[in-house]
Amino acid sequence: MYKTVRDSLEDWYNPSVQSAVILLMGSSFSLFLFLNSPDFTNPYYVFGVGVMGITIVFAVVMLISVLLKRQ
């Protein structure tokens, strides 16, 4: 079932390596800027760090999935 869902999502979305790399580079840079001056008492800061972390994780997963599919 997992393979069927993954295949249908990949056919529908058709991710590219270049877009995943751009997303990963931009999110990593933004997360680096966020972590230079931590302010965990600000909820907007915590939200931004969380979004950047999730974006990095999904970009890495997308890169791995595309690269495994091409092999």
Biopython code that builds the backbone (N, CA, C, O; Angstrom):
import numpy as np
from Bio.PDB.StructureBuilder import StructureBuilder

atoms = [
    (1, "MET", "N", (0.821, -1.179, 0.000)),
    (1, "MET", "CA", (0.000, 0.000, 0.000)),
    (1, "MET", "C", (0.878, 1.260, 0.000)),
    (1, "MET", "O", (0.567, 2.228, -0.695)),
    (2, "TYR", "N", (1.967, 1.254, 0.772)),
    (2, "TYR", "CA", (2.868, 2.414, 0.832)),
    (2, "TYR", "C", (3.443, 2.712, -0.545)),
    (2, "TYR", "O", (3.532, 3.871, -0.951)),
    (3, "LYS", "N", (3.835, 1.658, -1.263)),
    (3, "LYS", "CA", (4.425, 1.853, -2.594)),
    (3, "LYS", "C", (3.394, 2.426, -3.558)),
    (3, "LYS", "O", (3.731, 3.269, -4.388)),
    (4, "THR", "N", (2.151, 1.985, -3.461)),
    (4, "THR", "CA", (1.102, 2.488, -4.340)),
    (4, "THR", "C", (0.840, 3.962, -4.076)),
    (4, "THR", "O", (0.700, 4.749, -5.012)),
    (5, "VAL", "N", (0.772, 4.337, -2.807)),
    (5, "VAL", "CA", (0.547, 5.740, -2.458)),
    (5, "VAL", "C", (1.723, 6.587, -2.913)),
    (5, "VAL", "O", (1.528, 7.660, -3.484)),
    (6, "ARG", "N", (2.944, 6.119, -2.668)),
    (6, "ARG", "CA", (4.129, 6.869, -3.065)),
    (6, "ARG", "C", (4.203, 7.033, -4.581)),
    (6, "ARG", "O", (4.519, 8.114, -5.079)),
    (7, "ASP", "N", (3.911, 5.961, -5.311)),
    (7, "ASP", "CA", (3.941, 6.034, -6.772)),
    (7, "ASP", "C", (2.891, 7.007, -7.316)),
    (7, "ASP", "O", (3.167, 7.770, -8.241)),
    (8, "SER", "N", (1.696, 6.975, -6.741)),
    (8, "SER", "CA", (0.651, 7.885, -7.226)),
    (8, "SER", "C", (0.996, 9.337, -6.897)),
    (8, "SER", "O", (0.726, 10.231, -7.699)),
    (9, "LEU", "N", (1.590, 9.581, -5.726)),
    (9, "LEU", "CA", (2.004, 10.939, -5.387)),
    (9, "LEU", "C", (3.147, 11.416, -6.275)),
    (9, "LEU", "O", (3.166, 12.578, -6.678)),
    (10, "GLU", "N", (4.095, 10.541, -6.584)),
    (10, "GLU", "CA", (5.195, 10.922, -7.458)),
    (10, "GLU", "C", (4.714, 11.181, -8.879)),
    (10, "GLU", "O", (5.211, 12.092, -9.542)),
    (11, "ASP", "N", (3.753, 10.393, -9.358)),
    (11, "ASP", "CA", (3.210, 10.635, -10.690)),
    (11, "ASP", "C", (2.446, 11.952, -10.738)),
    (11, "ASP", "O", (2.491, 12.670, -11.737)),
    (12, "TRP", "N", (1.744, 12.262, -9.652)),
    (12, "TRP", "CA", (0.960, 13.478, -9.599)),
    (12, "TRP", "C", (1.858, 14.700, -9.442)),
    (12, "TRP", "O", (1.644, 15.718, -10.100)),
    (13, "TYR", "N", (2.868, 14.604, -8.569)),
    (13, "TYR", "CA", (3.714, 15.762, -8.261)),
    (13, "TYR", "C", (4.926, 15.859, -9.173)),
    (13, "TYR", "O", (5.275, 16.954, -9.613)),
    (14, "ASN", "N", (5.572, 14.744, -9.466)),
    (14, "ASN", "CA", (6.750, 14.673, -10.321)),
    (14, "ASN", "C", (7.842, 15.649, -9.884)),
    (14, "ASN", "O", (8.142, 16.597, -10.610)),
    (15, "PRO", "N", (8.440, 15.432, -8.708)),
    (15, "PRO", "CA", (9.447, 16.364, -8.201)),
    (15, "PRO", "C", (10.740, 16.299, -9.005)),
    (15, "PRO", "O", (11.062, 15.268, -9.596)),
    (16, "SER", "N", (11.464, 17.384, -9.021)),
    (16, "SER", "CA", (12.746, 17.414, -9.712)),
    (16, "SER", "C", (13.866, 17.620, -8.703)),
    (16, "SER", "O", (13.652, 18.198, -7.637)),
    (17, "VAL", "N", (15.038, 17.156, -9.035)),
    (17, "VAL", "CA", (16.185, 17.268, -8.152)),
    (17, "VAL", "C", (16.577, 18.737, -7.992)),
    (17, "VAL", "O", (16.925, 19.170, -6.894)),
    (18, "GLN", "N", (16.523, 19.490, -9.063)),
    (18, "GLN", "CA", (16.932, 20.889, -8.997)),
    (18, "GLN", "C", (16.035, 21.684, -8.042)),
    (18, "GLN", "O", (16.541, 22.503, -7.275)),
    (19, "SER", "N", (14.736, 21.464, -8.071)),
    (19, "SER", "CA", (13.842, 22.192, -7.169)),
    (19, "SER", "C", (14.070, 21.778, -5.719)),
    (19, "SER", "O", (13.984, 22.615, -4.821)),
    (20, "ALA", "N", (14.356, 20.512, -5.481)),
    (20, "ALA", "CA", (14.624, 20.061, -4.117)),
    (20, "ALA", "C", (15.923, 20.660, -3.585)),
    (20, "ALA", "O", (16.004, 21.023, -2.411)),
    (21, "VAL", "N", (16.930, 20.762, -4.433)),
    (21, "VAL", "CA", (18.201, 21.354, -4.006)),
    (21, "VAL", "C", (18.020, 22.842, -3.696)),
    (21, "VAL", "O", (18.558, 23.338, -2.706)),
    (22, "ILE", "N", (17.271, 23.550, -4.530)),
    (22, "ILE", "CA", (17.013, 24.970, -4.281)),
    (22, "ILE", "C", (16.256, 25.151, -2.976)),
    (22, "ILE", "O", (16.577, 26.039, -2.187)),
    (23, "LEU", "N", (15.257, 24.316, -2.747)),
    (23, "LEU", "CA", (14.490, 24.376, -1.509)),
    (23, "LEU", "C", (15.363, 24.073, -0.304)),
    (23, "LEU", "O", (15.250, 24.738, 0.726)),
    (24, "LEU", "N", (16.224, 23.085, -0.417)),
    (24, "LEU", "CA", (17.115, 22.714, 0.674)),
    (24, "LEU", "C", (18.117, 23.816, 0.977)),
    (24, "LEU", "O", (18.355, 24.124, 2.145)),
    (25, "MET", "N", (18.708, 24.413, -0.045)),
    (25, "MET", "CA", (19.689, 25.476, 0.165)),
    (25, "MET", "C", (19.037, 26.711, 0.801)),
    (25, "MET", "O", (19.585, 27.285, 1.742)),
    (26, "GLY", "N", (17.892, 27.113, 0.301)),
    (26, "GLY", "CA", (17.215, 28.286, 0.853)),
    (26, "GLY", "C", (16.756, 28.074, 2.282)),
    (26, "GLY", "O", (16.894, 28.965, 3.120)),
    (27, "SER", "N", (16.214, 26.903, 2.564)),
    (27, "SER", "CA", (15.746, 26.614, 3.913)),
    (27, "SER", "C", (16.908, 26.496, 4.891)),
    (27, "SER", "O", (16.803, 26.945, 6.032)),
    (28, "SER", "N", (17.998, 25.906, 4.462)),
    (28, "SER", "CA", (19.167, 25.783, 5.331)),
    (28, "SER", "C", (19.729, 27.153, 5.675)),
    (28, "SER", "O", (20.080, 27.409, 6.826)),
    (29, "PHE", "N", (19.816, 28.031, 4.689)),
    (29, "PHE", "CA", (20.306, 29.380, 4.935)),
    (29, "PHE", "C", (19.381, 30.135, 5.886)),
    (29, "PHE", "O", (19.850, 30.821, 6.794)),
    (30, "SER", "N", (18.067, 30.012, 5.680)),
    (30, "SER", "CA", (17.109, 30.688, 6.565)),
    (30, "SER", "C", (17.179, 30.140, 7.980)),
    (30, "SER", "O", (17.109, 30.902, 8.944)),
    (31, "LEU", "N", (17.314, 28.832, 8.113)),
    (31, "LEU", "CA", (17.433, 28.248, 9.447)),
    (31, "LEU", "C", (18.713, 28.699, 10.124)),
    (31, "LEU", "O", (18.713, 28.948, 11.329)),
    (32, "PHE", "N", (19.807, 28.812, 9.375)),
    (32, "PHE", "CA", (21.060, 29.330, 9.924)),
    (32, "PHE", "C", (20.866, 30.754, 10.440)),
    (32, "PHE", "O", (21.361, 31.092, 11.515)),
    (33, "LEU", "N", (20.155, 31.588, 9.691)),
    (33, "LEU", "CA", (19.893, 32.958, 10.135)),
    (33, "LEU", "C", (19.011, 32.979, 11.379)),
    (33, "LEU", "O", (19.224, 33.795, 12.276)),
    (34, "PHE", "N", (18.034, 32.099, 11.439)),
    (34, "PHE", "CA", (17.175, 32.021, 12.619)),
    (34, "PHE", "C", (17.976, 31.623, 13.851)),
    (34, "PHE", "O", (17.774, 32.183, 14.928)),
    (35, "LEU", "N", (18.870, 30.675, 13.706)),
    (35, "LEU", "CA", (19.581, 30.140, 14.872)),
    (35, "LEU", "C", (20.739, 31.017, 15.325)),
    (35, "LEU", "O", (21.323, 30.749, 16.375)),
    (36, "ASN", "N", (21.093, 32.057, 14.572)),
    (36, "ASN", "CA", (22.154, 32.959, 15.014)),
    (36, "ASN", "C", (21.741, 33.801, 16.204)),
    (36, "ASN", "O", (22.581, 34.131, 17.040)),
    (37, "SER", "N", (20.490, 34.152, 16.302)),
    (37, "SER", "CA", (20.006, 34.939, 17.442)),
    (37, "SER", "C", (18.740, 34.283, 17.997)),
    (37, "SER", "O", (17.630, 34.719, 17.694)),
    (38, "PRO", "N", (18.906, 33.241, 18.803)),
    (38, "PRO", "CA", (17.735, 32.505, 19.290)),
    (38, "PRO", "C", (16.892, 33.330, 20.265)),
    (38, "PRO", "O", (17.418, 34.026, 21.133)),
    (39, "ASP", "N", (15.599, 33.234, 20.099)),
    (39, "ASP", "CA", (14.639, 33.886, 20.989)),
    (39, "ASP", "C", (13.435, 32.960, 21.116)),
    (39, "ASP", "O", (12.403, 33.163, 20.476)),
    (40, "PHE", "N", (13.588, 31.941, 21.955)),
    (40, "PHE", "CA", (12.551, 30.920, 22.066)),
    (40, "PHE", "C", (11.308, 31.402, 22.814)),
    (40, "PHE", "O", (10.323, 30.670, 22.903)),
    (41, "THR", "N", (11.341, 32.611, 23.346)),
    (41, "THR", "CA", (10.147, 33.143, 24.008)),
    (41, "THR", "C", (9.172, 33.738, 23.001)),
    (41, "THR", "O", (7.999, 33.930, 23.319)),
    (42, "ASN", "N", (9.638, 34.030, 21.797)),
    (42, "ASN", "CA", (8.790, 34.598, 20.754)),
    (42, "ASN", "C", (8.125, 33.460, 19.967)),
    (42, "ASN", "O", (8.818, 32.639, 19.366)),
    (43, "PRO", "N", (6.800, 33.406, 19.966)),
    (43, "PRO", "CA", (6.128, 32.306, 19.246)),
    (43, "PRO", "C", (6.350, 32.356, 17.742)),
    (43, "PRO", "O", (6.341, 31.310, 17.093)),
    (44, "TYR", "N", (6.547, 33.526, 17.172)),
    (44, "TYR", "CA", (6.819, 33.624, 15.743)),
    (44, "TYR", "C", (8.173, 33.026, 15.401)),
    (44, "TYR", "O", (8.347, 32.423, 14.342)),
    (45, "TYR", "N", (9.123, 33.196, 16.299)),
    (45, "TYR", "CA", (10.449, 32.612, 16.100)),
    (45, "TYR", "C", (10.366, 31.085, 16.131)),
    (45, "TYR", "O", (10.942, 30.410, 15.277)),
    (46, "VAL", "N", (9.661, 30.553, 17.102)),
    (46, "VAL", "CA", (9.513, 29.096, 17.227)),
    (46, "VAL", "C", (8.792, 28.539, 15.998)),
    (46, "VAL", "O", (9.159, 27.483, 15.483)),
    (47, "PHE", "N", (7.769, 29.251, 15.531)),
    (47, "PHE", "CA", (7.055, 28.823, 14.331)),
    (47, "PHE", "C", (7.988, 28.830, 13.118)),
    (47, "PHE", "O", (7.981, 27.883, 12.331)),
    (48, "GLY", "N", (8.781, 29.872, 12.962)),
    (48, "GLY", "CA", (9.716, 29.963, 11.837)),
    (48, "GLY", "C", (10.753, 28.863, 11.859)),
    (48, "GLY", "O", (11.053, 28.267, 10.825)),
    (49, "VAL", "N", (11.308, 28.587, 13.039)),
    (49, "VAL", "CA", (12.294, 27.509, 13.156)),
    (49, "VAL", "C", (11.652, 26.161, 12.839)),
    (49, "VAL", "O", (12.257, 25.325, 12.169)),
    (50, "GLY", "N", (10.439, 25.953, 13.316)),
    (50, "GLY", "CA", (9.738, 24.701, 13.036)),
    (50, "GLY", "C", (9.453, 24.521, 11.553)),
    (50, "GLY", "O", (9.646, 23.433, 11.011)),
    (51, "VAL", "N", (8.996, 25.576, 10.897)),
    (51, "VAL", "CA", (8.702, 25.496, 9.468)),
    (51, "VAL", "C", (9.973, 25.238, 8.668)),
    (51, "VAL", "O", (9.966, 24.431, 7.738)),
    (52, "MET", "N", (11.058, 25.913, 9.019)),
    (52, "MET", "CA", (12.322, 25.699, 8.300)),
    (52, "MET", "C", (12.836, 24.272, 8.522)),
    (52, "MET", "O", (13.350, 23.648, 7.594)),
    (53, "GLY", "N", (12.699, 23.763, 9.734)),
    (53, "GLY", "CA", (13.124, 22.384, 10.013)),
    (53, "GLY", "C", (12.321, 21.368, 9.229)),
    (53, "GLY", "O", (12.878, 20.426, 8.664)),
    (54, "ILE", "N", (11.012, 21.558, 9.194)),
    (54, "ILE", "CA", (10.147, 20.642, 8.438)),
    (54, "ILE", "C", (10.446, 20.734, 6.943)),
    (54, "ILE", "O", (10.446, 19.719, 6.246)),
    (55, "THR", "N", (10.700, 21.945, 6.453)),
    (55, "THR", "CA", (11.020, 22.119, 5.036)),
    (55, "THR", "C", (12.301, 21.400, 4.661)),
    (55, "THR", "O", (12.388, 20.780, 3.601)),
    (56, "ILE", "N", (13.299, 21.485, 5.534)),
    (56, "ILE", "CA", (14.571, 20.791, 5.276)),
    (56, "ILE", "C", (14.369, 19.288, 5.250)),
    (56, "ILE", "O", (14.906, 18.601, 4.381)),
    (57, "VAL", "N", (13.599, 18.774, 6.196)),
    (57, "VAL", "CA", (13.350, 17.330, 6.245)),
    (57, "VAL", "C", (12.632, 16.867, 4.977)),
    (57, "VAL", "O", (13.019, 15.857, 4.388)),
    (58, "PHE", "N", (11.600, 17.582, 4.551)),
    (58, "PHE", "CA", (10.865, 17.174, 3.360)),
    (58, "PHE", "C", (11.693, 17.329, 2.085)),
    (58, "PHE", "O", (11.538, 16.541, 1.153)),
    (59, "ALA", "N", (12.570, 18.333, 2.031)),
    (59, "ALA", "CA", (13.435, 18.479, 0.860)),
    (59, "ALA", "C", (14.415, 17.315, 0.767)),
    (59, "ALA", "O", (14.675, 16.810, -0.325)),
    (60, "VAL", "N", (14.957, 16.889, 1.901)),
    (60, "VAL", "CA", (15.873, 15.747, 1.909)),
    (60, "VAL", "C", (15.136, 14.472, 1.515)),
    (60, "VAL", "O", (15.656, 13.666, 0.743)),
    (61, "VAL", "N", (13.935, 14.288, 2.036)),
    (61, "VAL", "CA", (13.138, 13.109, 1.678)),
    (61, "VAL", "C", (12.813, 13.115, 0.187)),
    (61, "VAL", "O", (12.854, 12.070, -0.462)),
    (62, "MET", "N", (12.491, 14.290, -0.358)),
    (62, "MET", "CA", (12.190, 14.377, -1.786)),
    (62, "MET", "C", (13.431, 14.053, -2.614)),
    (62, "MET", "O", (13.330, 13.347, -3.618)),
    (63, "LEU", "N", (14.600, 14.557, -2.212)),
    (63, "LEU", "CA", (15.832, 14.244, -2.933)),
    (63, "LEU", "C", (16.134, 12.755, -2.904)),
    (63, "LEU", "O", (16.469, 12.166, -3.932)),
    (64, "ILE", "N", (16.019, 12.148, -1.740)),
    (64, "ILE", "CA", (16.295, 10.717, -1.611)),
    (64, "ILE", "C", (15.310, 9.908, -2.453)),
    (64, "ILE", "O", (15.702, 8.958, -3.131)),
    (65, "SER", "N", (14.039, 10.284, -2.409)),
    (65, "SER", "CA", (13.030, 9.538, -3.169)),
    (65, "SER", "C", (13.271, 9.640, -4.673)),
    (65, "SER", "O", (13.137, 8.651, -5.393)),
    (66, "VAL", "N", (13.626, 10.837, -5.150)),
    (66, "VAL", "CA", (13.880, 11.004, -6.585)),
    (66, "VAL", "C", (15.125, 10.250, -6.995)),
    (66, "VAL", "O", (15.142, 9.594, -8.036)),
    (67, "LEU", "N", (16.171, 10.335, -6.184)),
    (67, "LEU", "CA", (17.417, 9.651, -6.530)),
    (67, "LEU", "C", (17.269, 8.130, -6.489)),
    (67, "LEU", "O", (17.872, 7.431, -7.303)),
    (68, "LEU", "N", (16.478, 7.612, -5.554)),
    (68, "LEU", "CA", (16.242, 6.164, -5.503)),
    (68, "LEU", "C", (15.387, 5.703, -6.670)),
    (68, "LEU", "O", (15.570, 4.595, -7.176)),
    (69, "LYS", "N", (14.458, 6.540, -7.102)),
    (69, "LYS", "CA", (13.588, 6.174, -8.225)),
    (69, "LYS", "C", (14.391, 6.109, -9.520)),
    (69, "LYS", "O", (14.073, 5.307, -10.398)),
    (70, "ARG", "N", (15.421, 6.935, -9.657)),
    (70, "ARG", "CA", (16.214, 6.967, -10.885)),
    (70, "ARG", "C", (17.206, 5.826, -10.980)),
    (70, "ARG", "O", (17.731, 5.560, -12.061)),
    (71, "GLN", "N", (17.477, 5.148, -9.882)),
    (71, "GLN", "CA", (18.451, 4.050, -9.926)),
    (71, "GLN", "C", (17.857, 2.780, -10.465)),
    (71, "GLN", "O", (18.551, 1.768, -10.564)),
]
sb = StructureBuilder()
sb.init_structure("model")
sb.init_model(0)
sb.init_chain("A")
sb.init_seg("    ")
for serial, (resi, resn, name, xyz) in enumerate(atoms, 1):
    if name == "N":
        sb.init_residue(resn, " ", resi, " ")
    sb.init_atom(name, np.array(xyz, "f"), 0.0, 1.0, " ", f" {name:<3s}", serial, name[0])
structure = sb.get_structure()
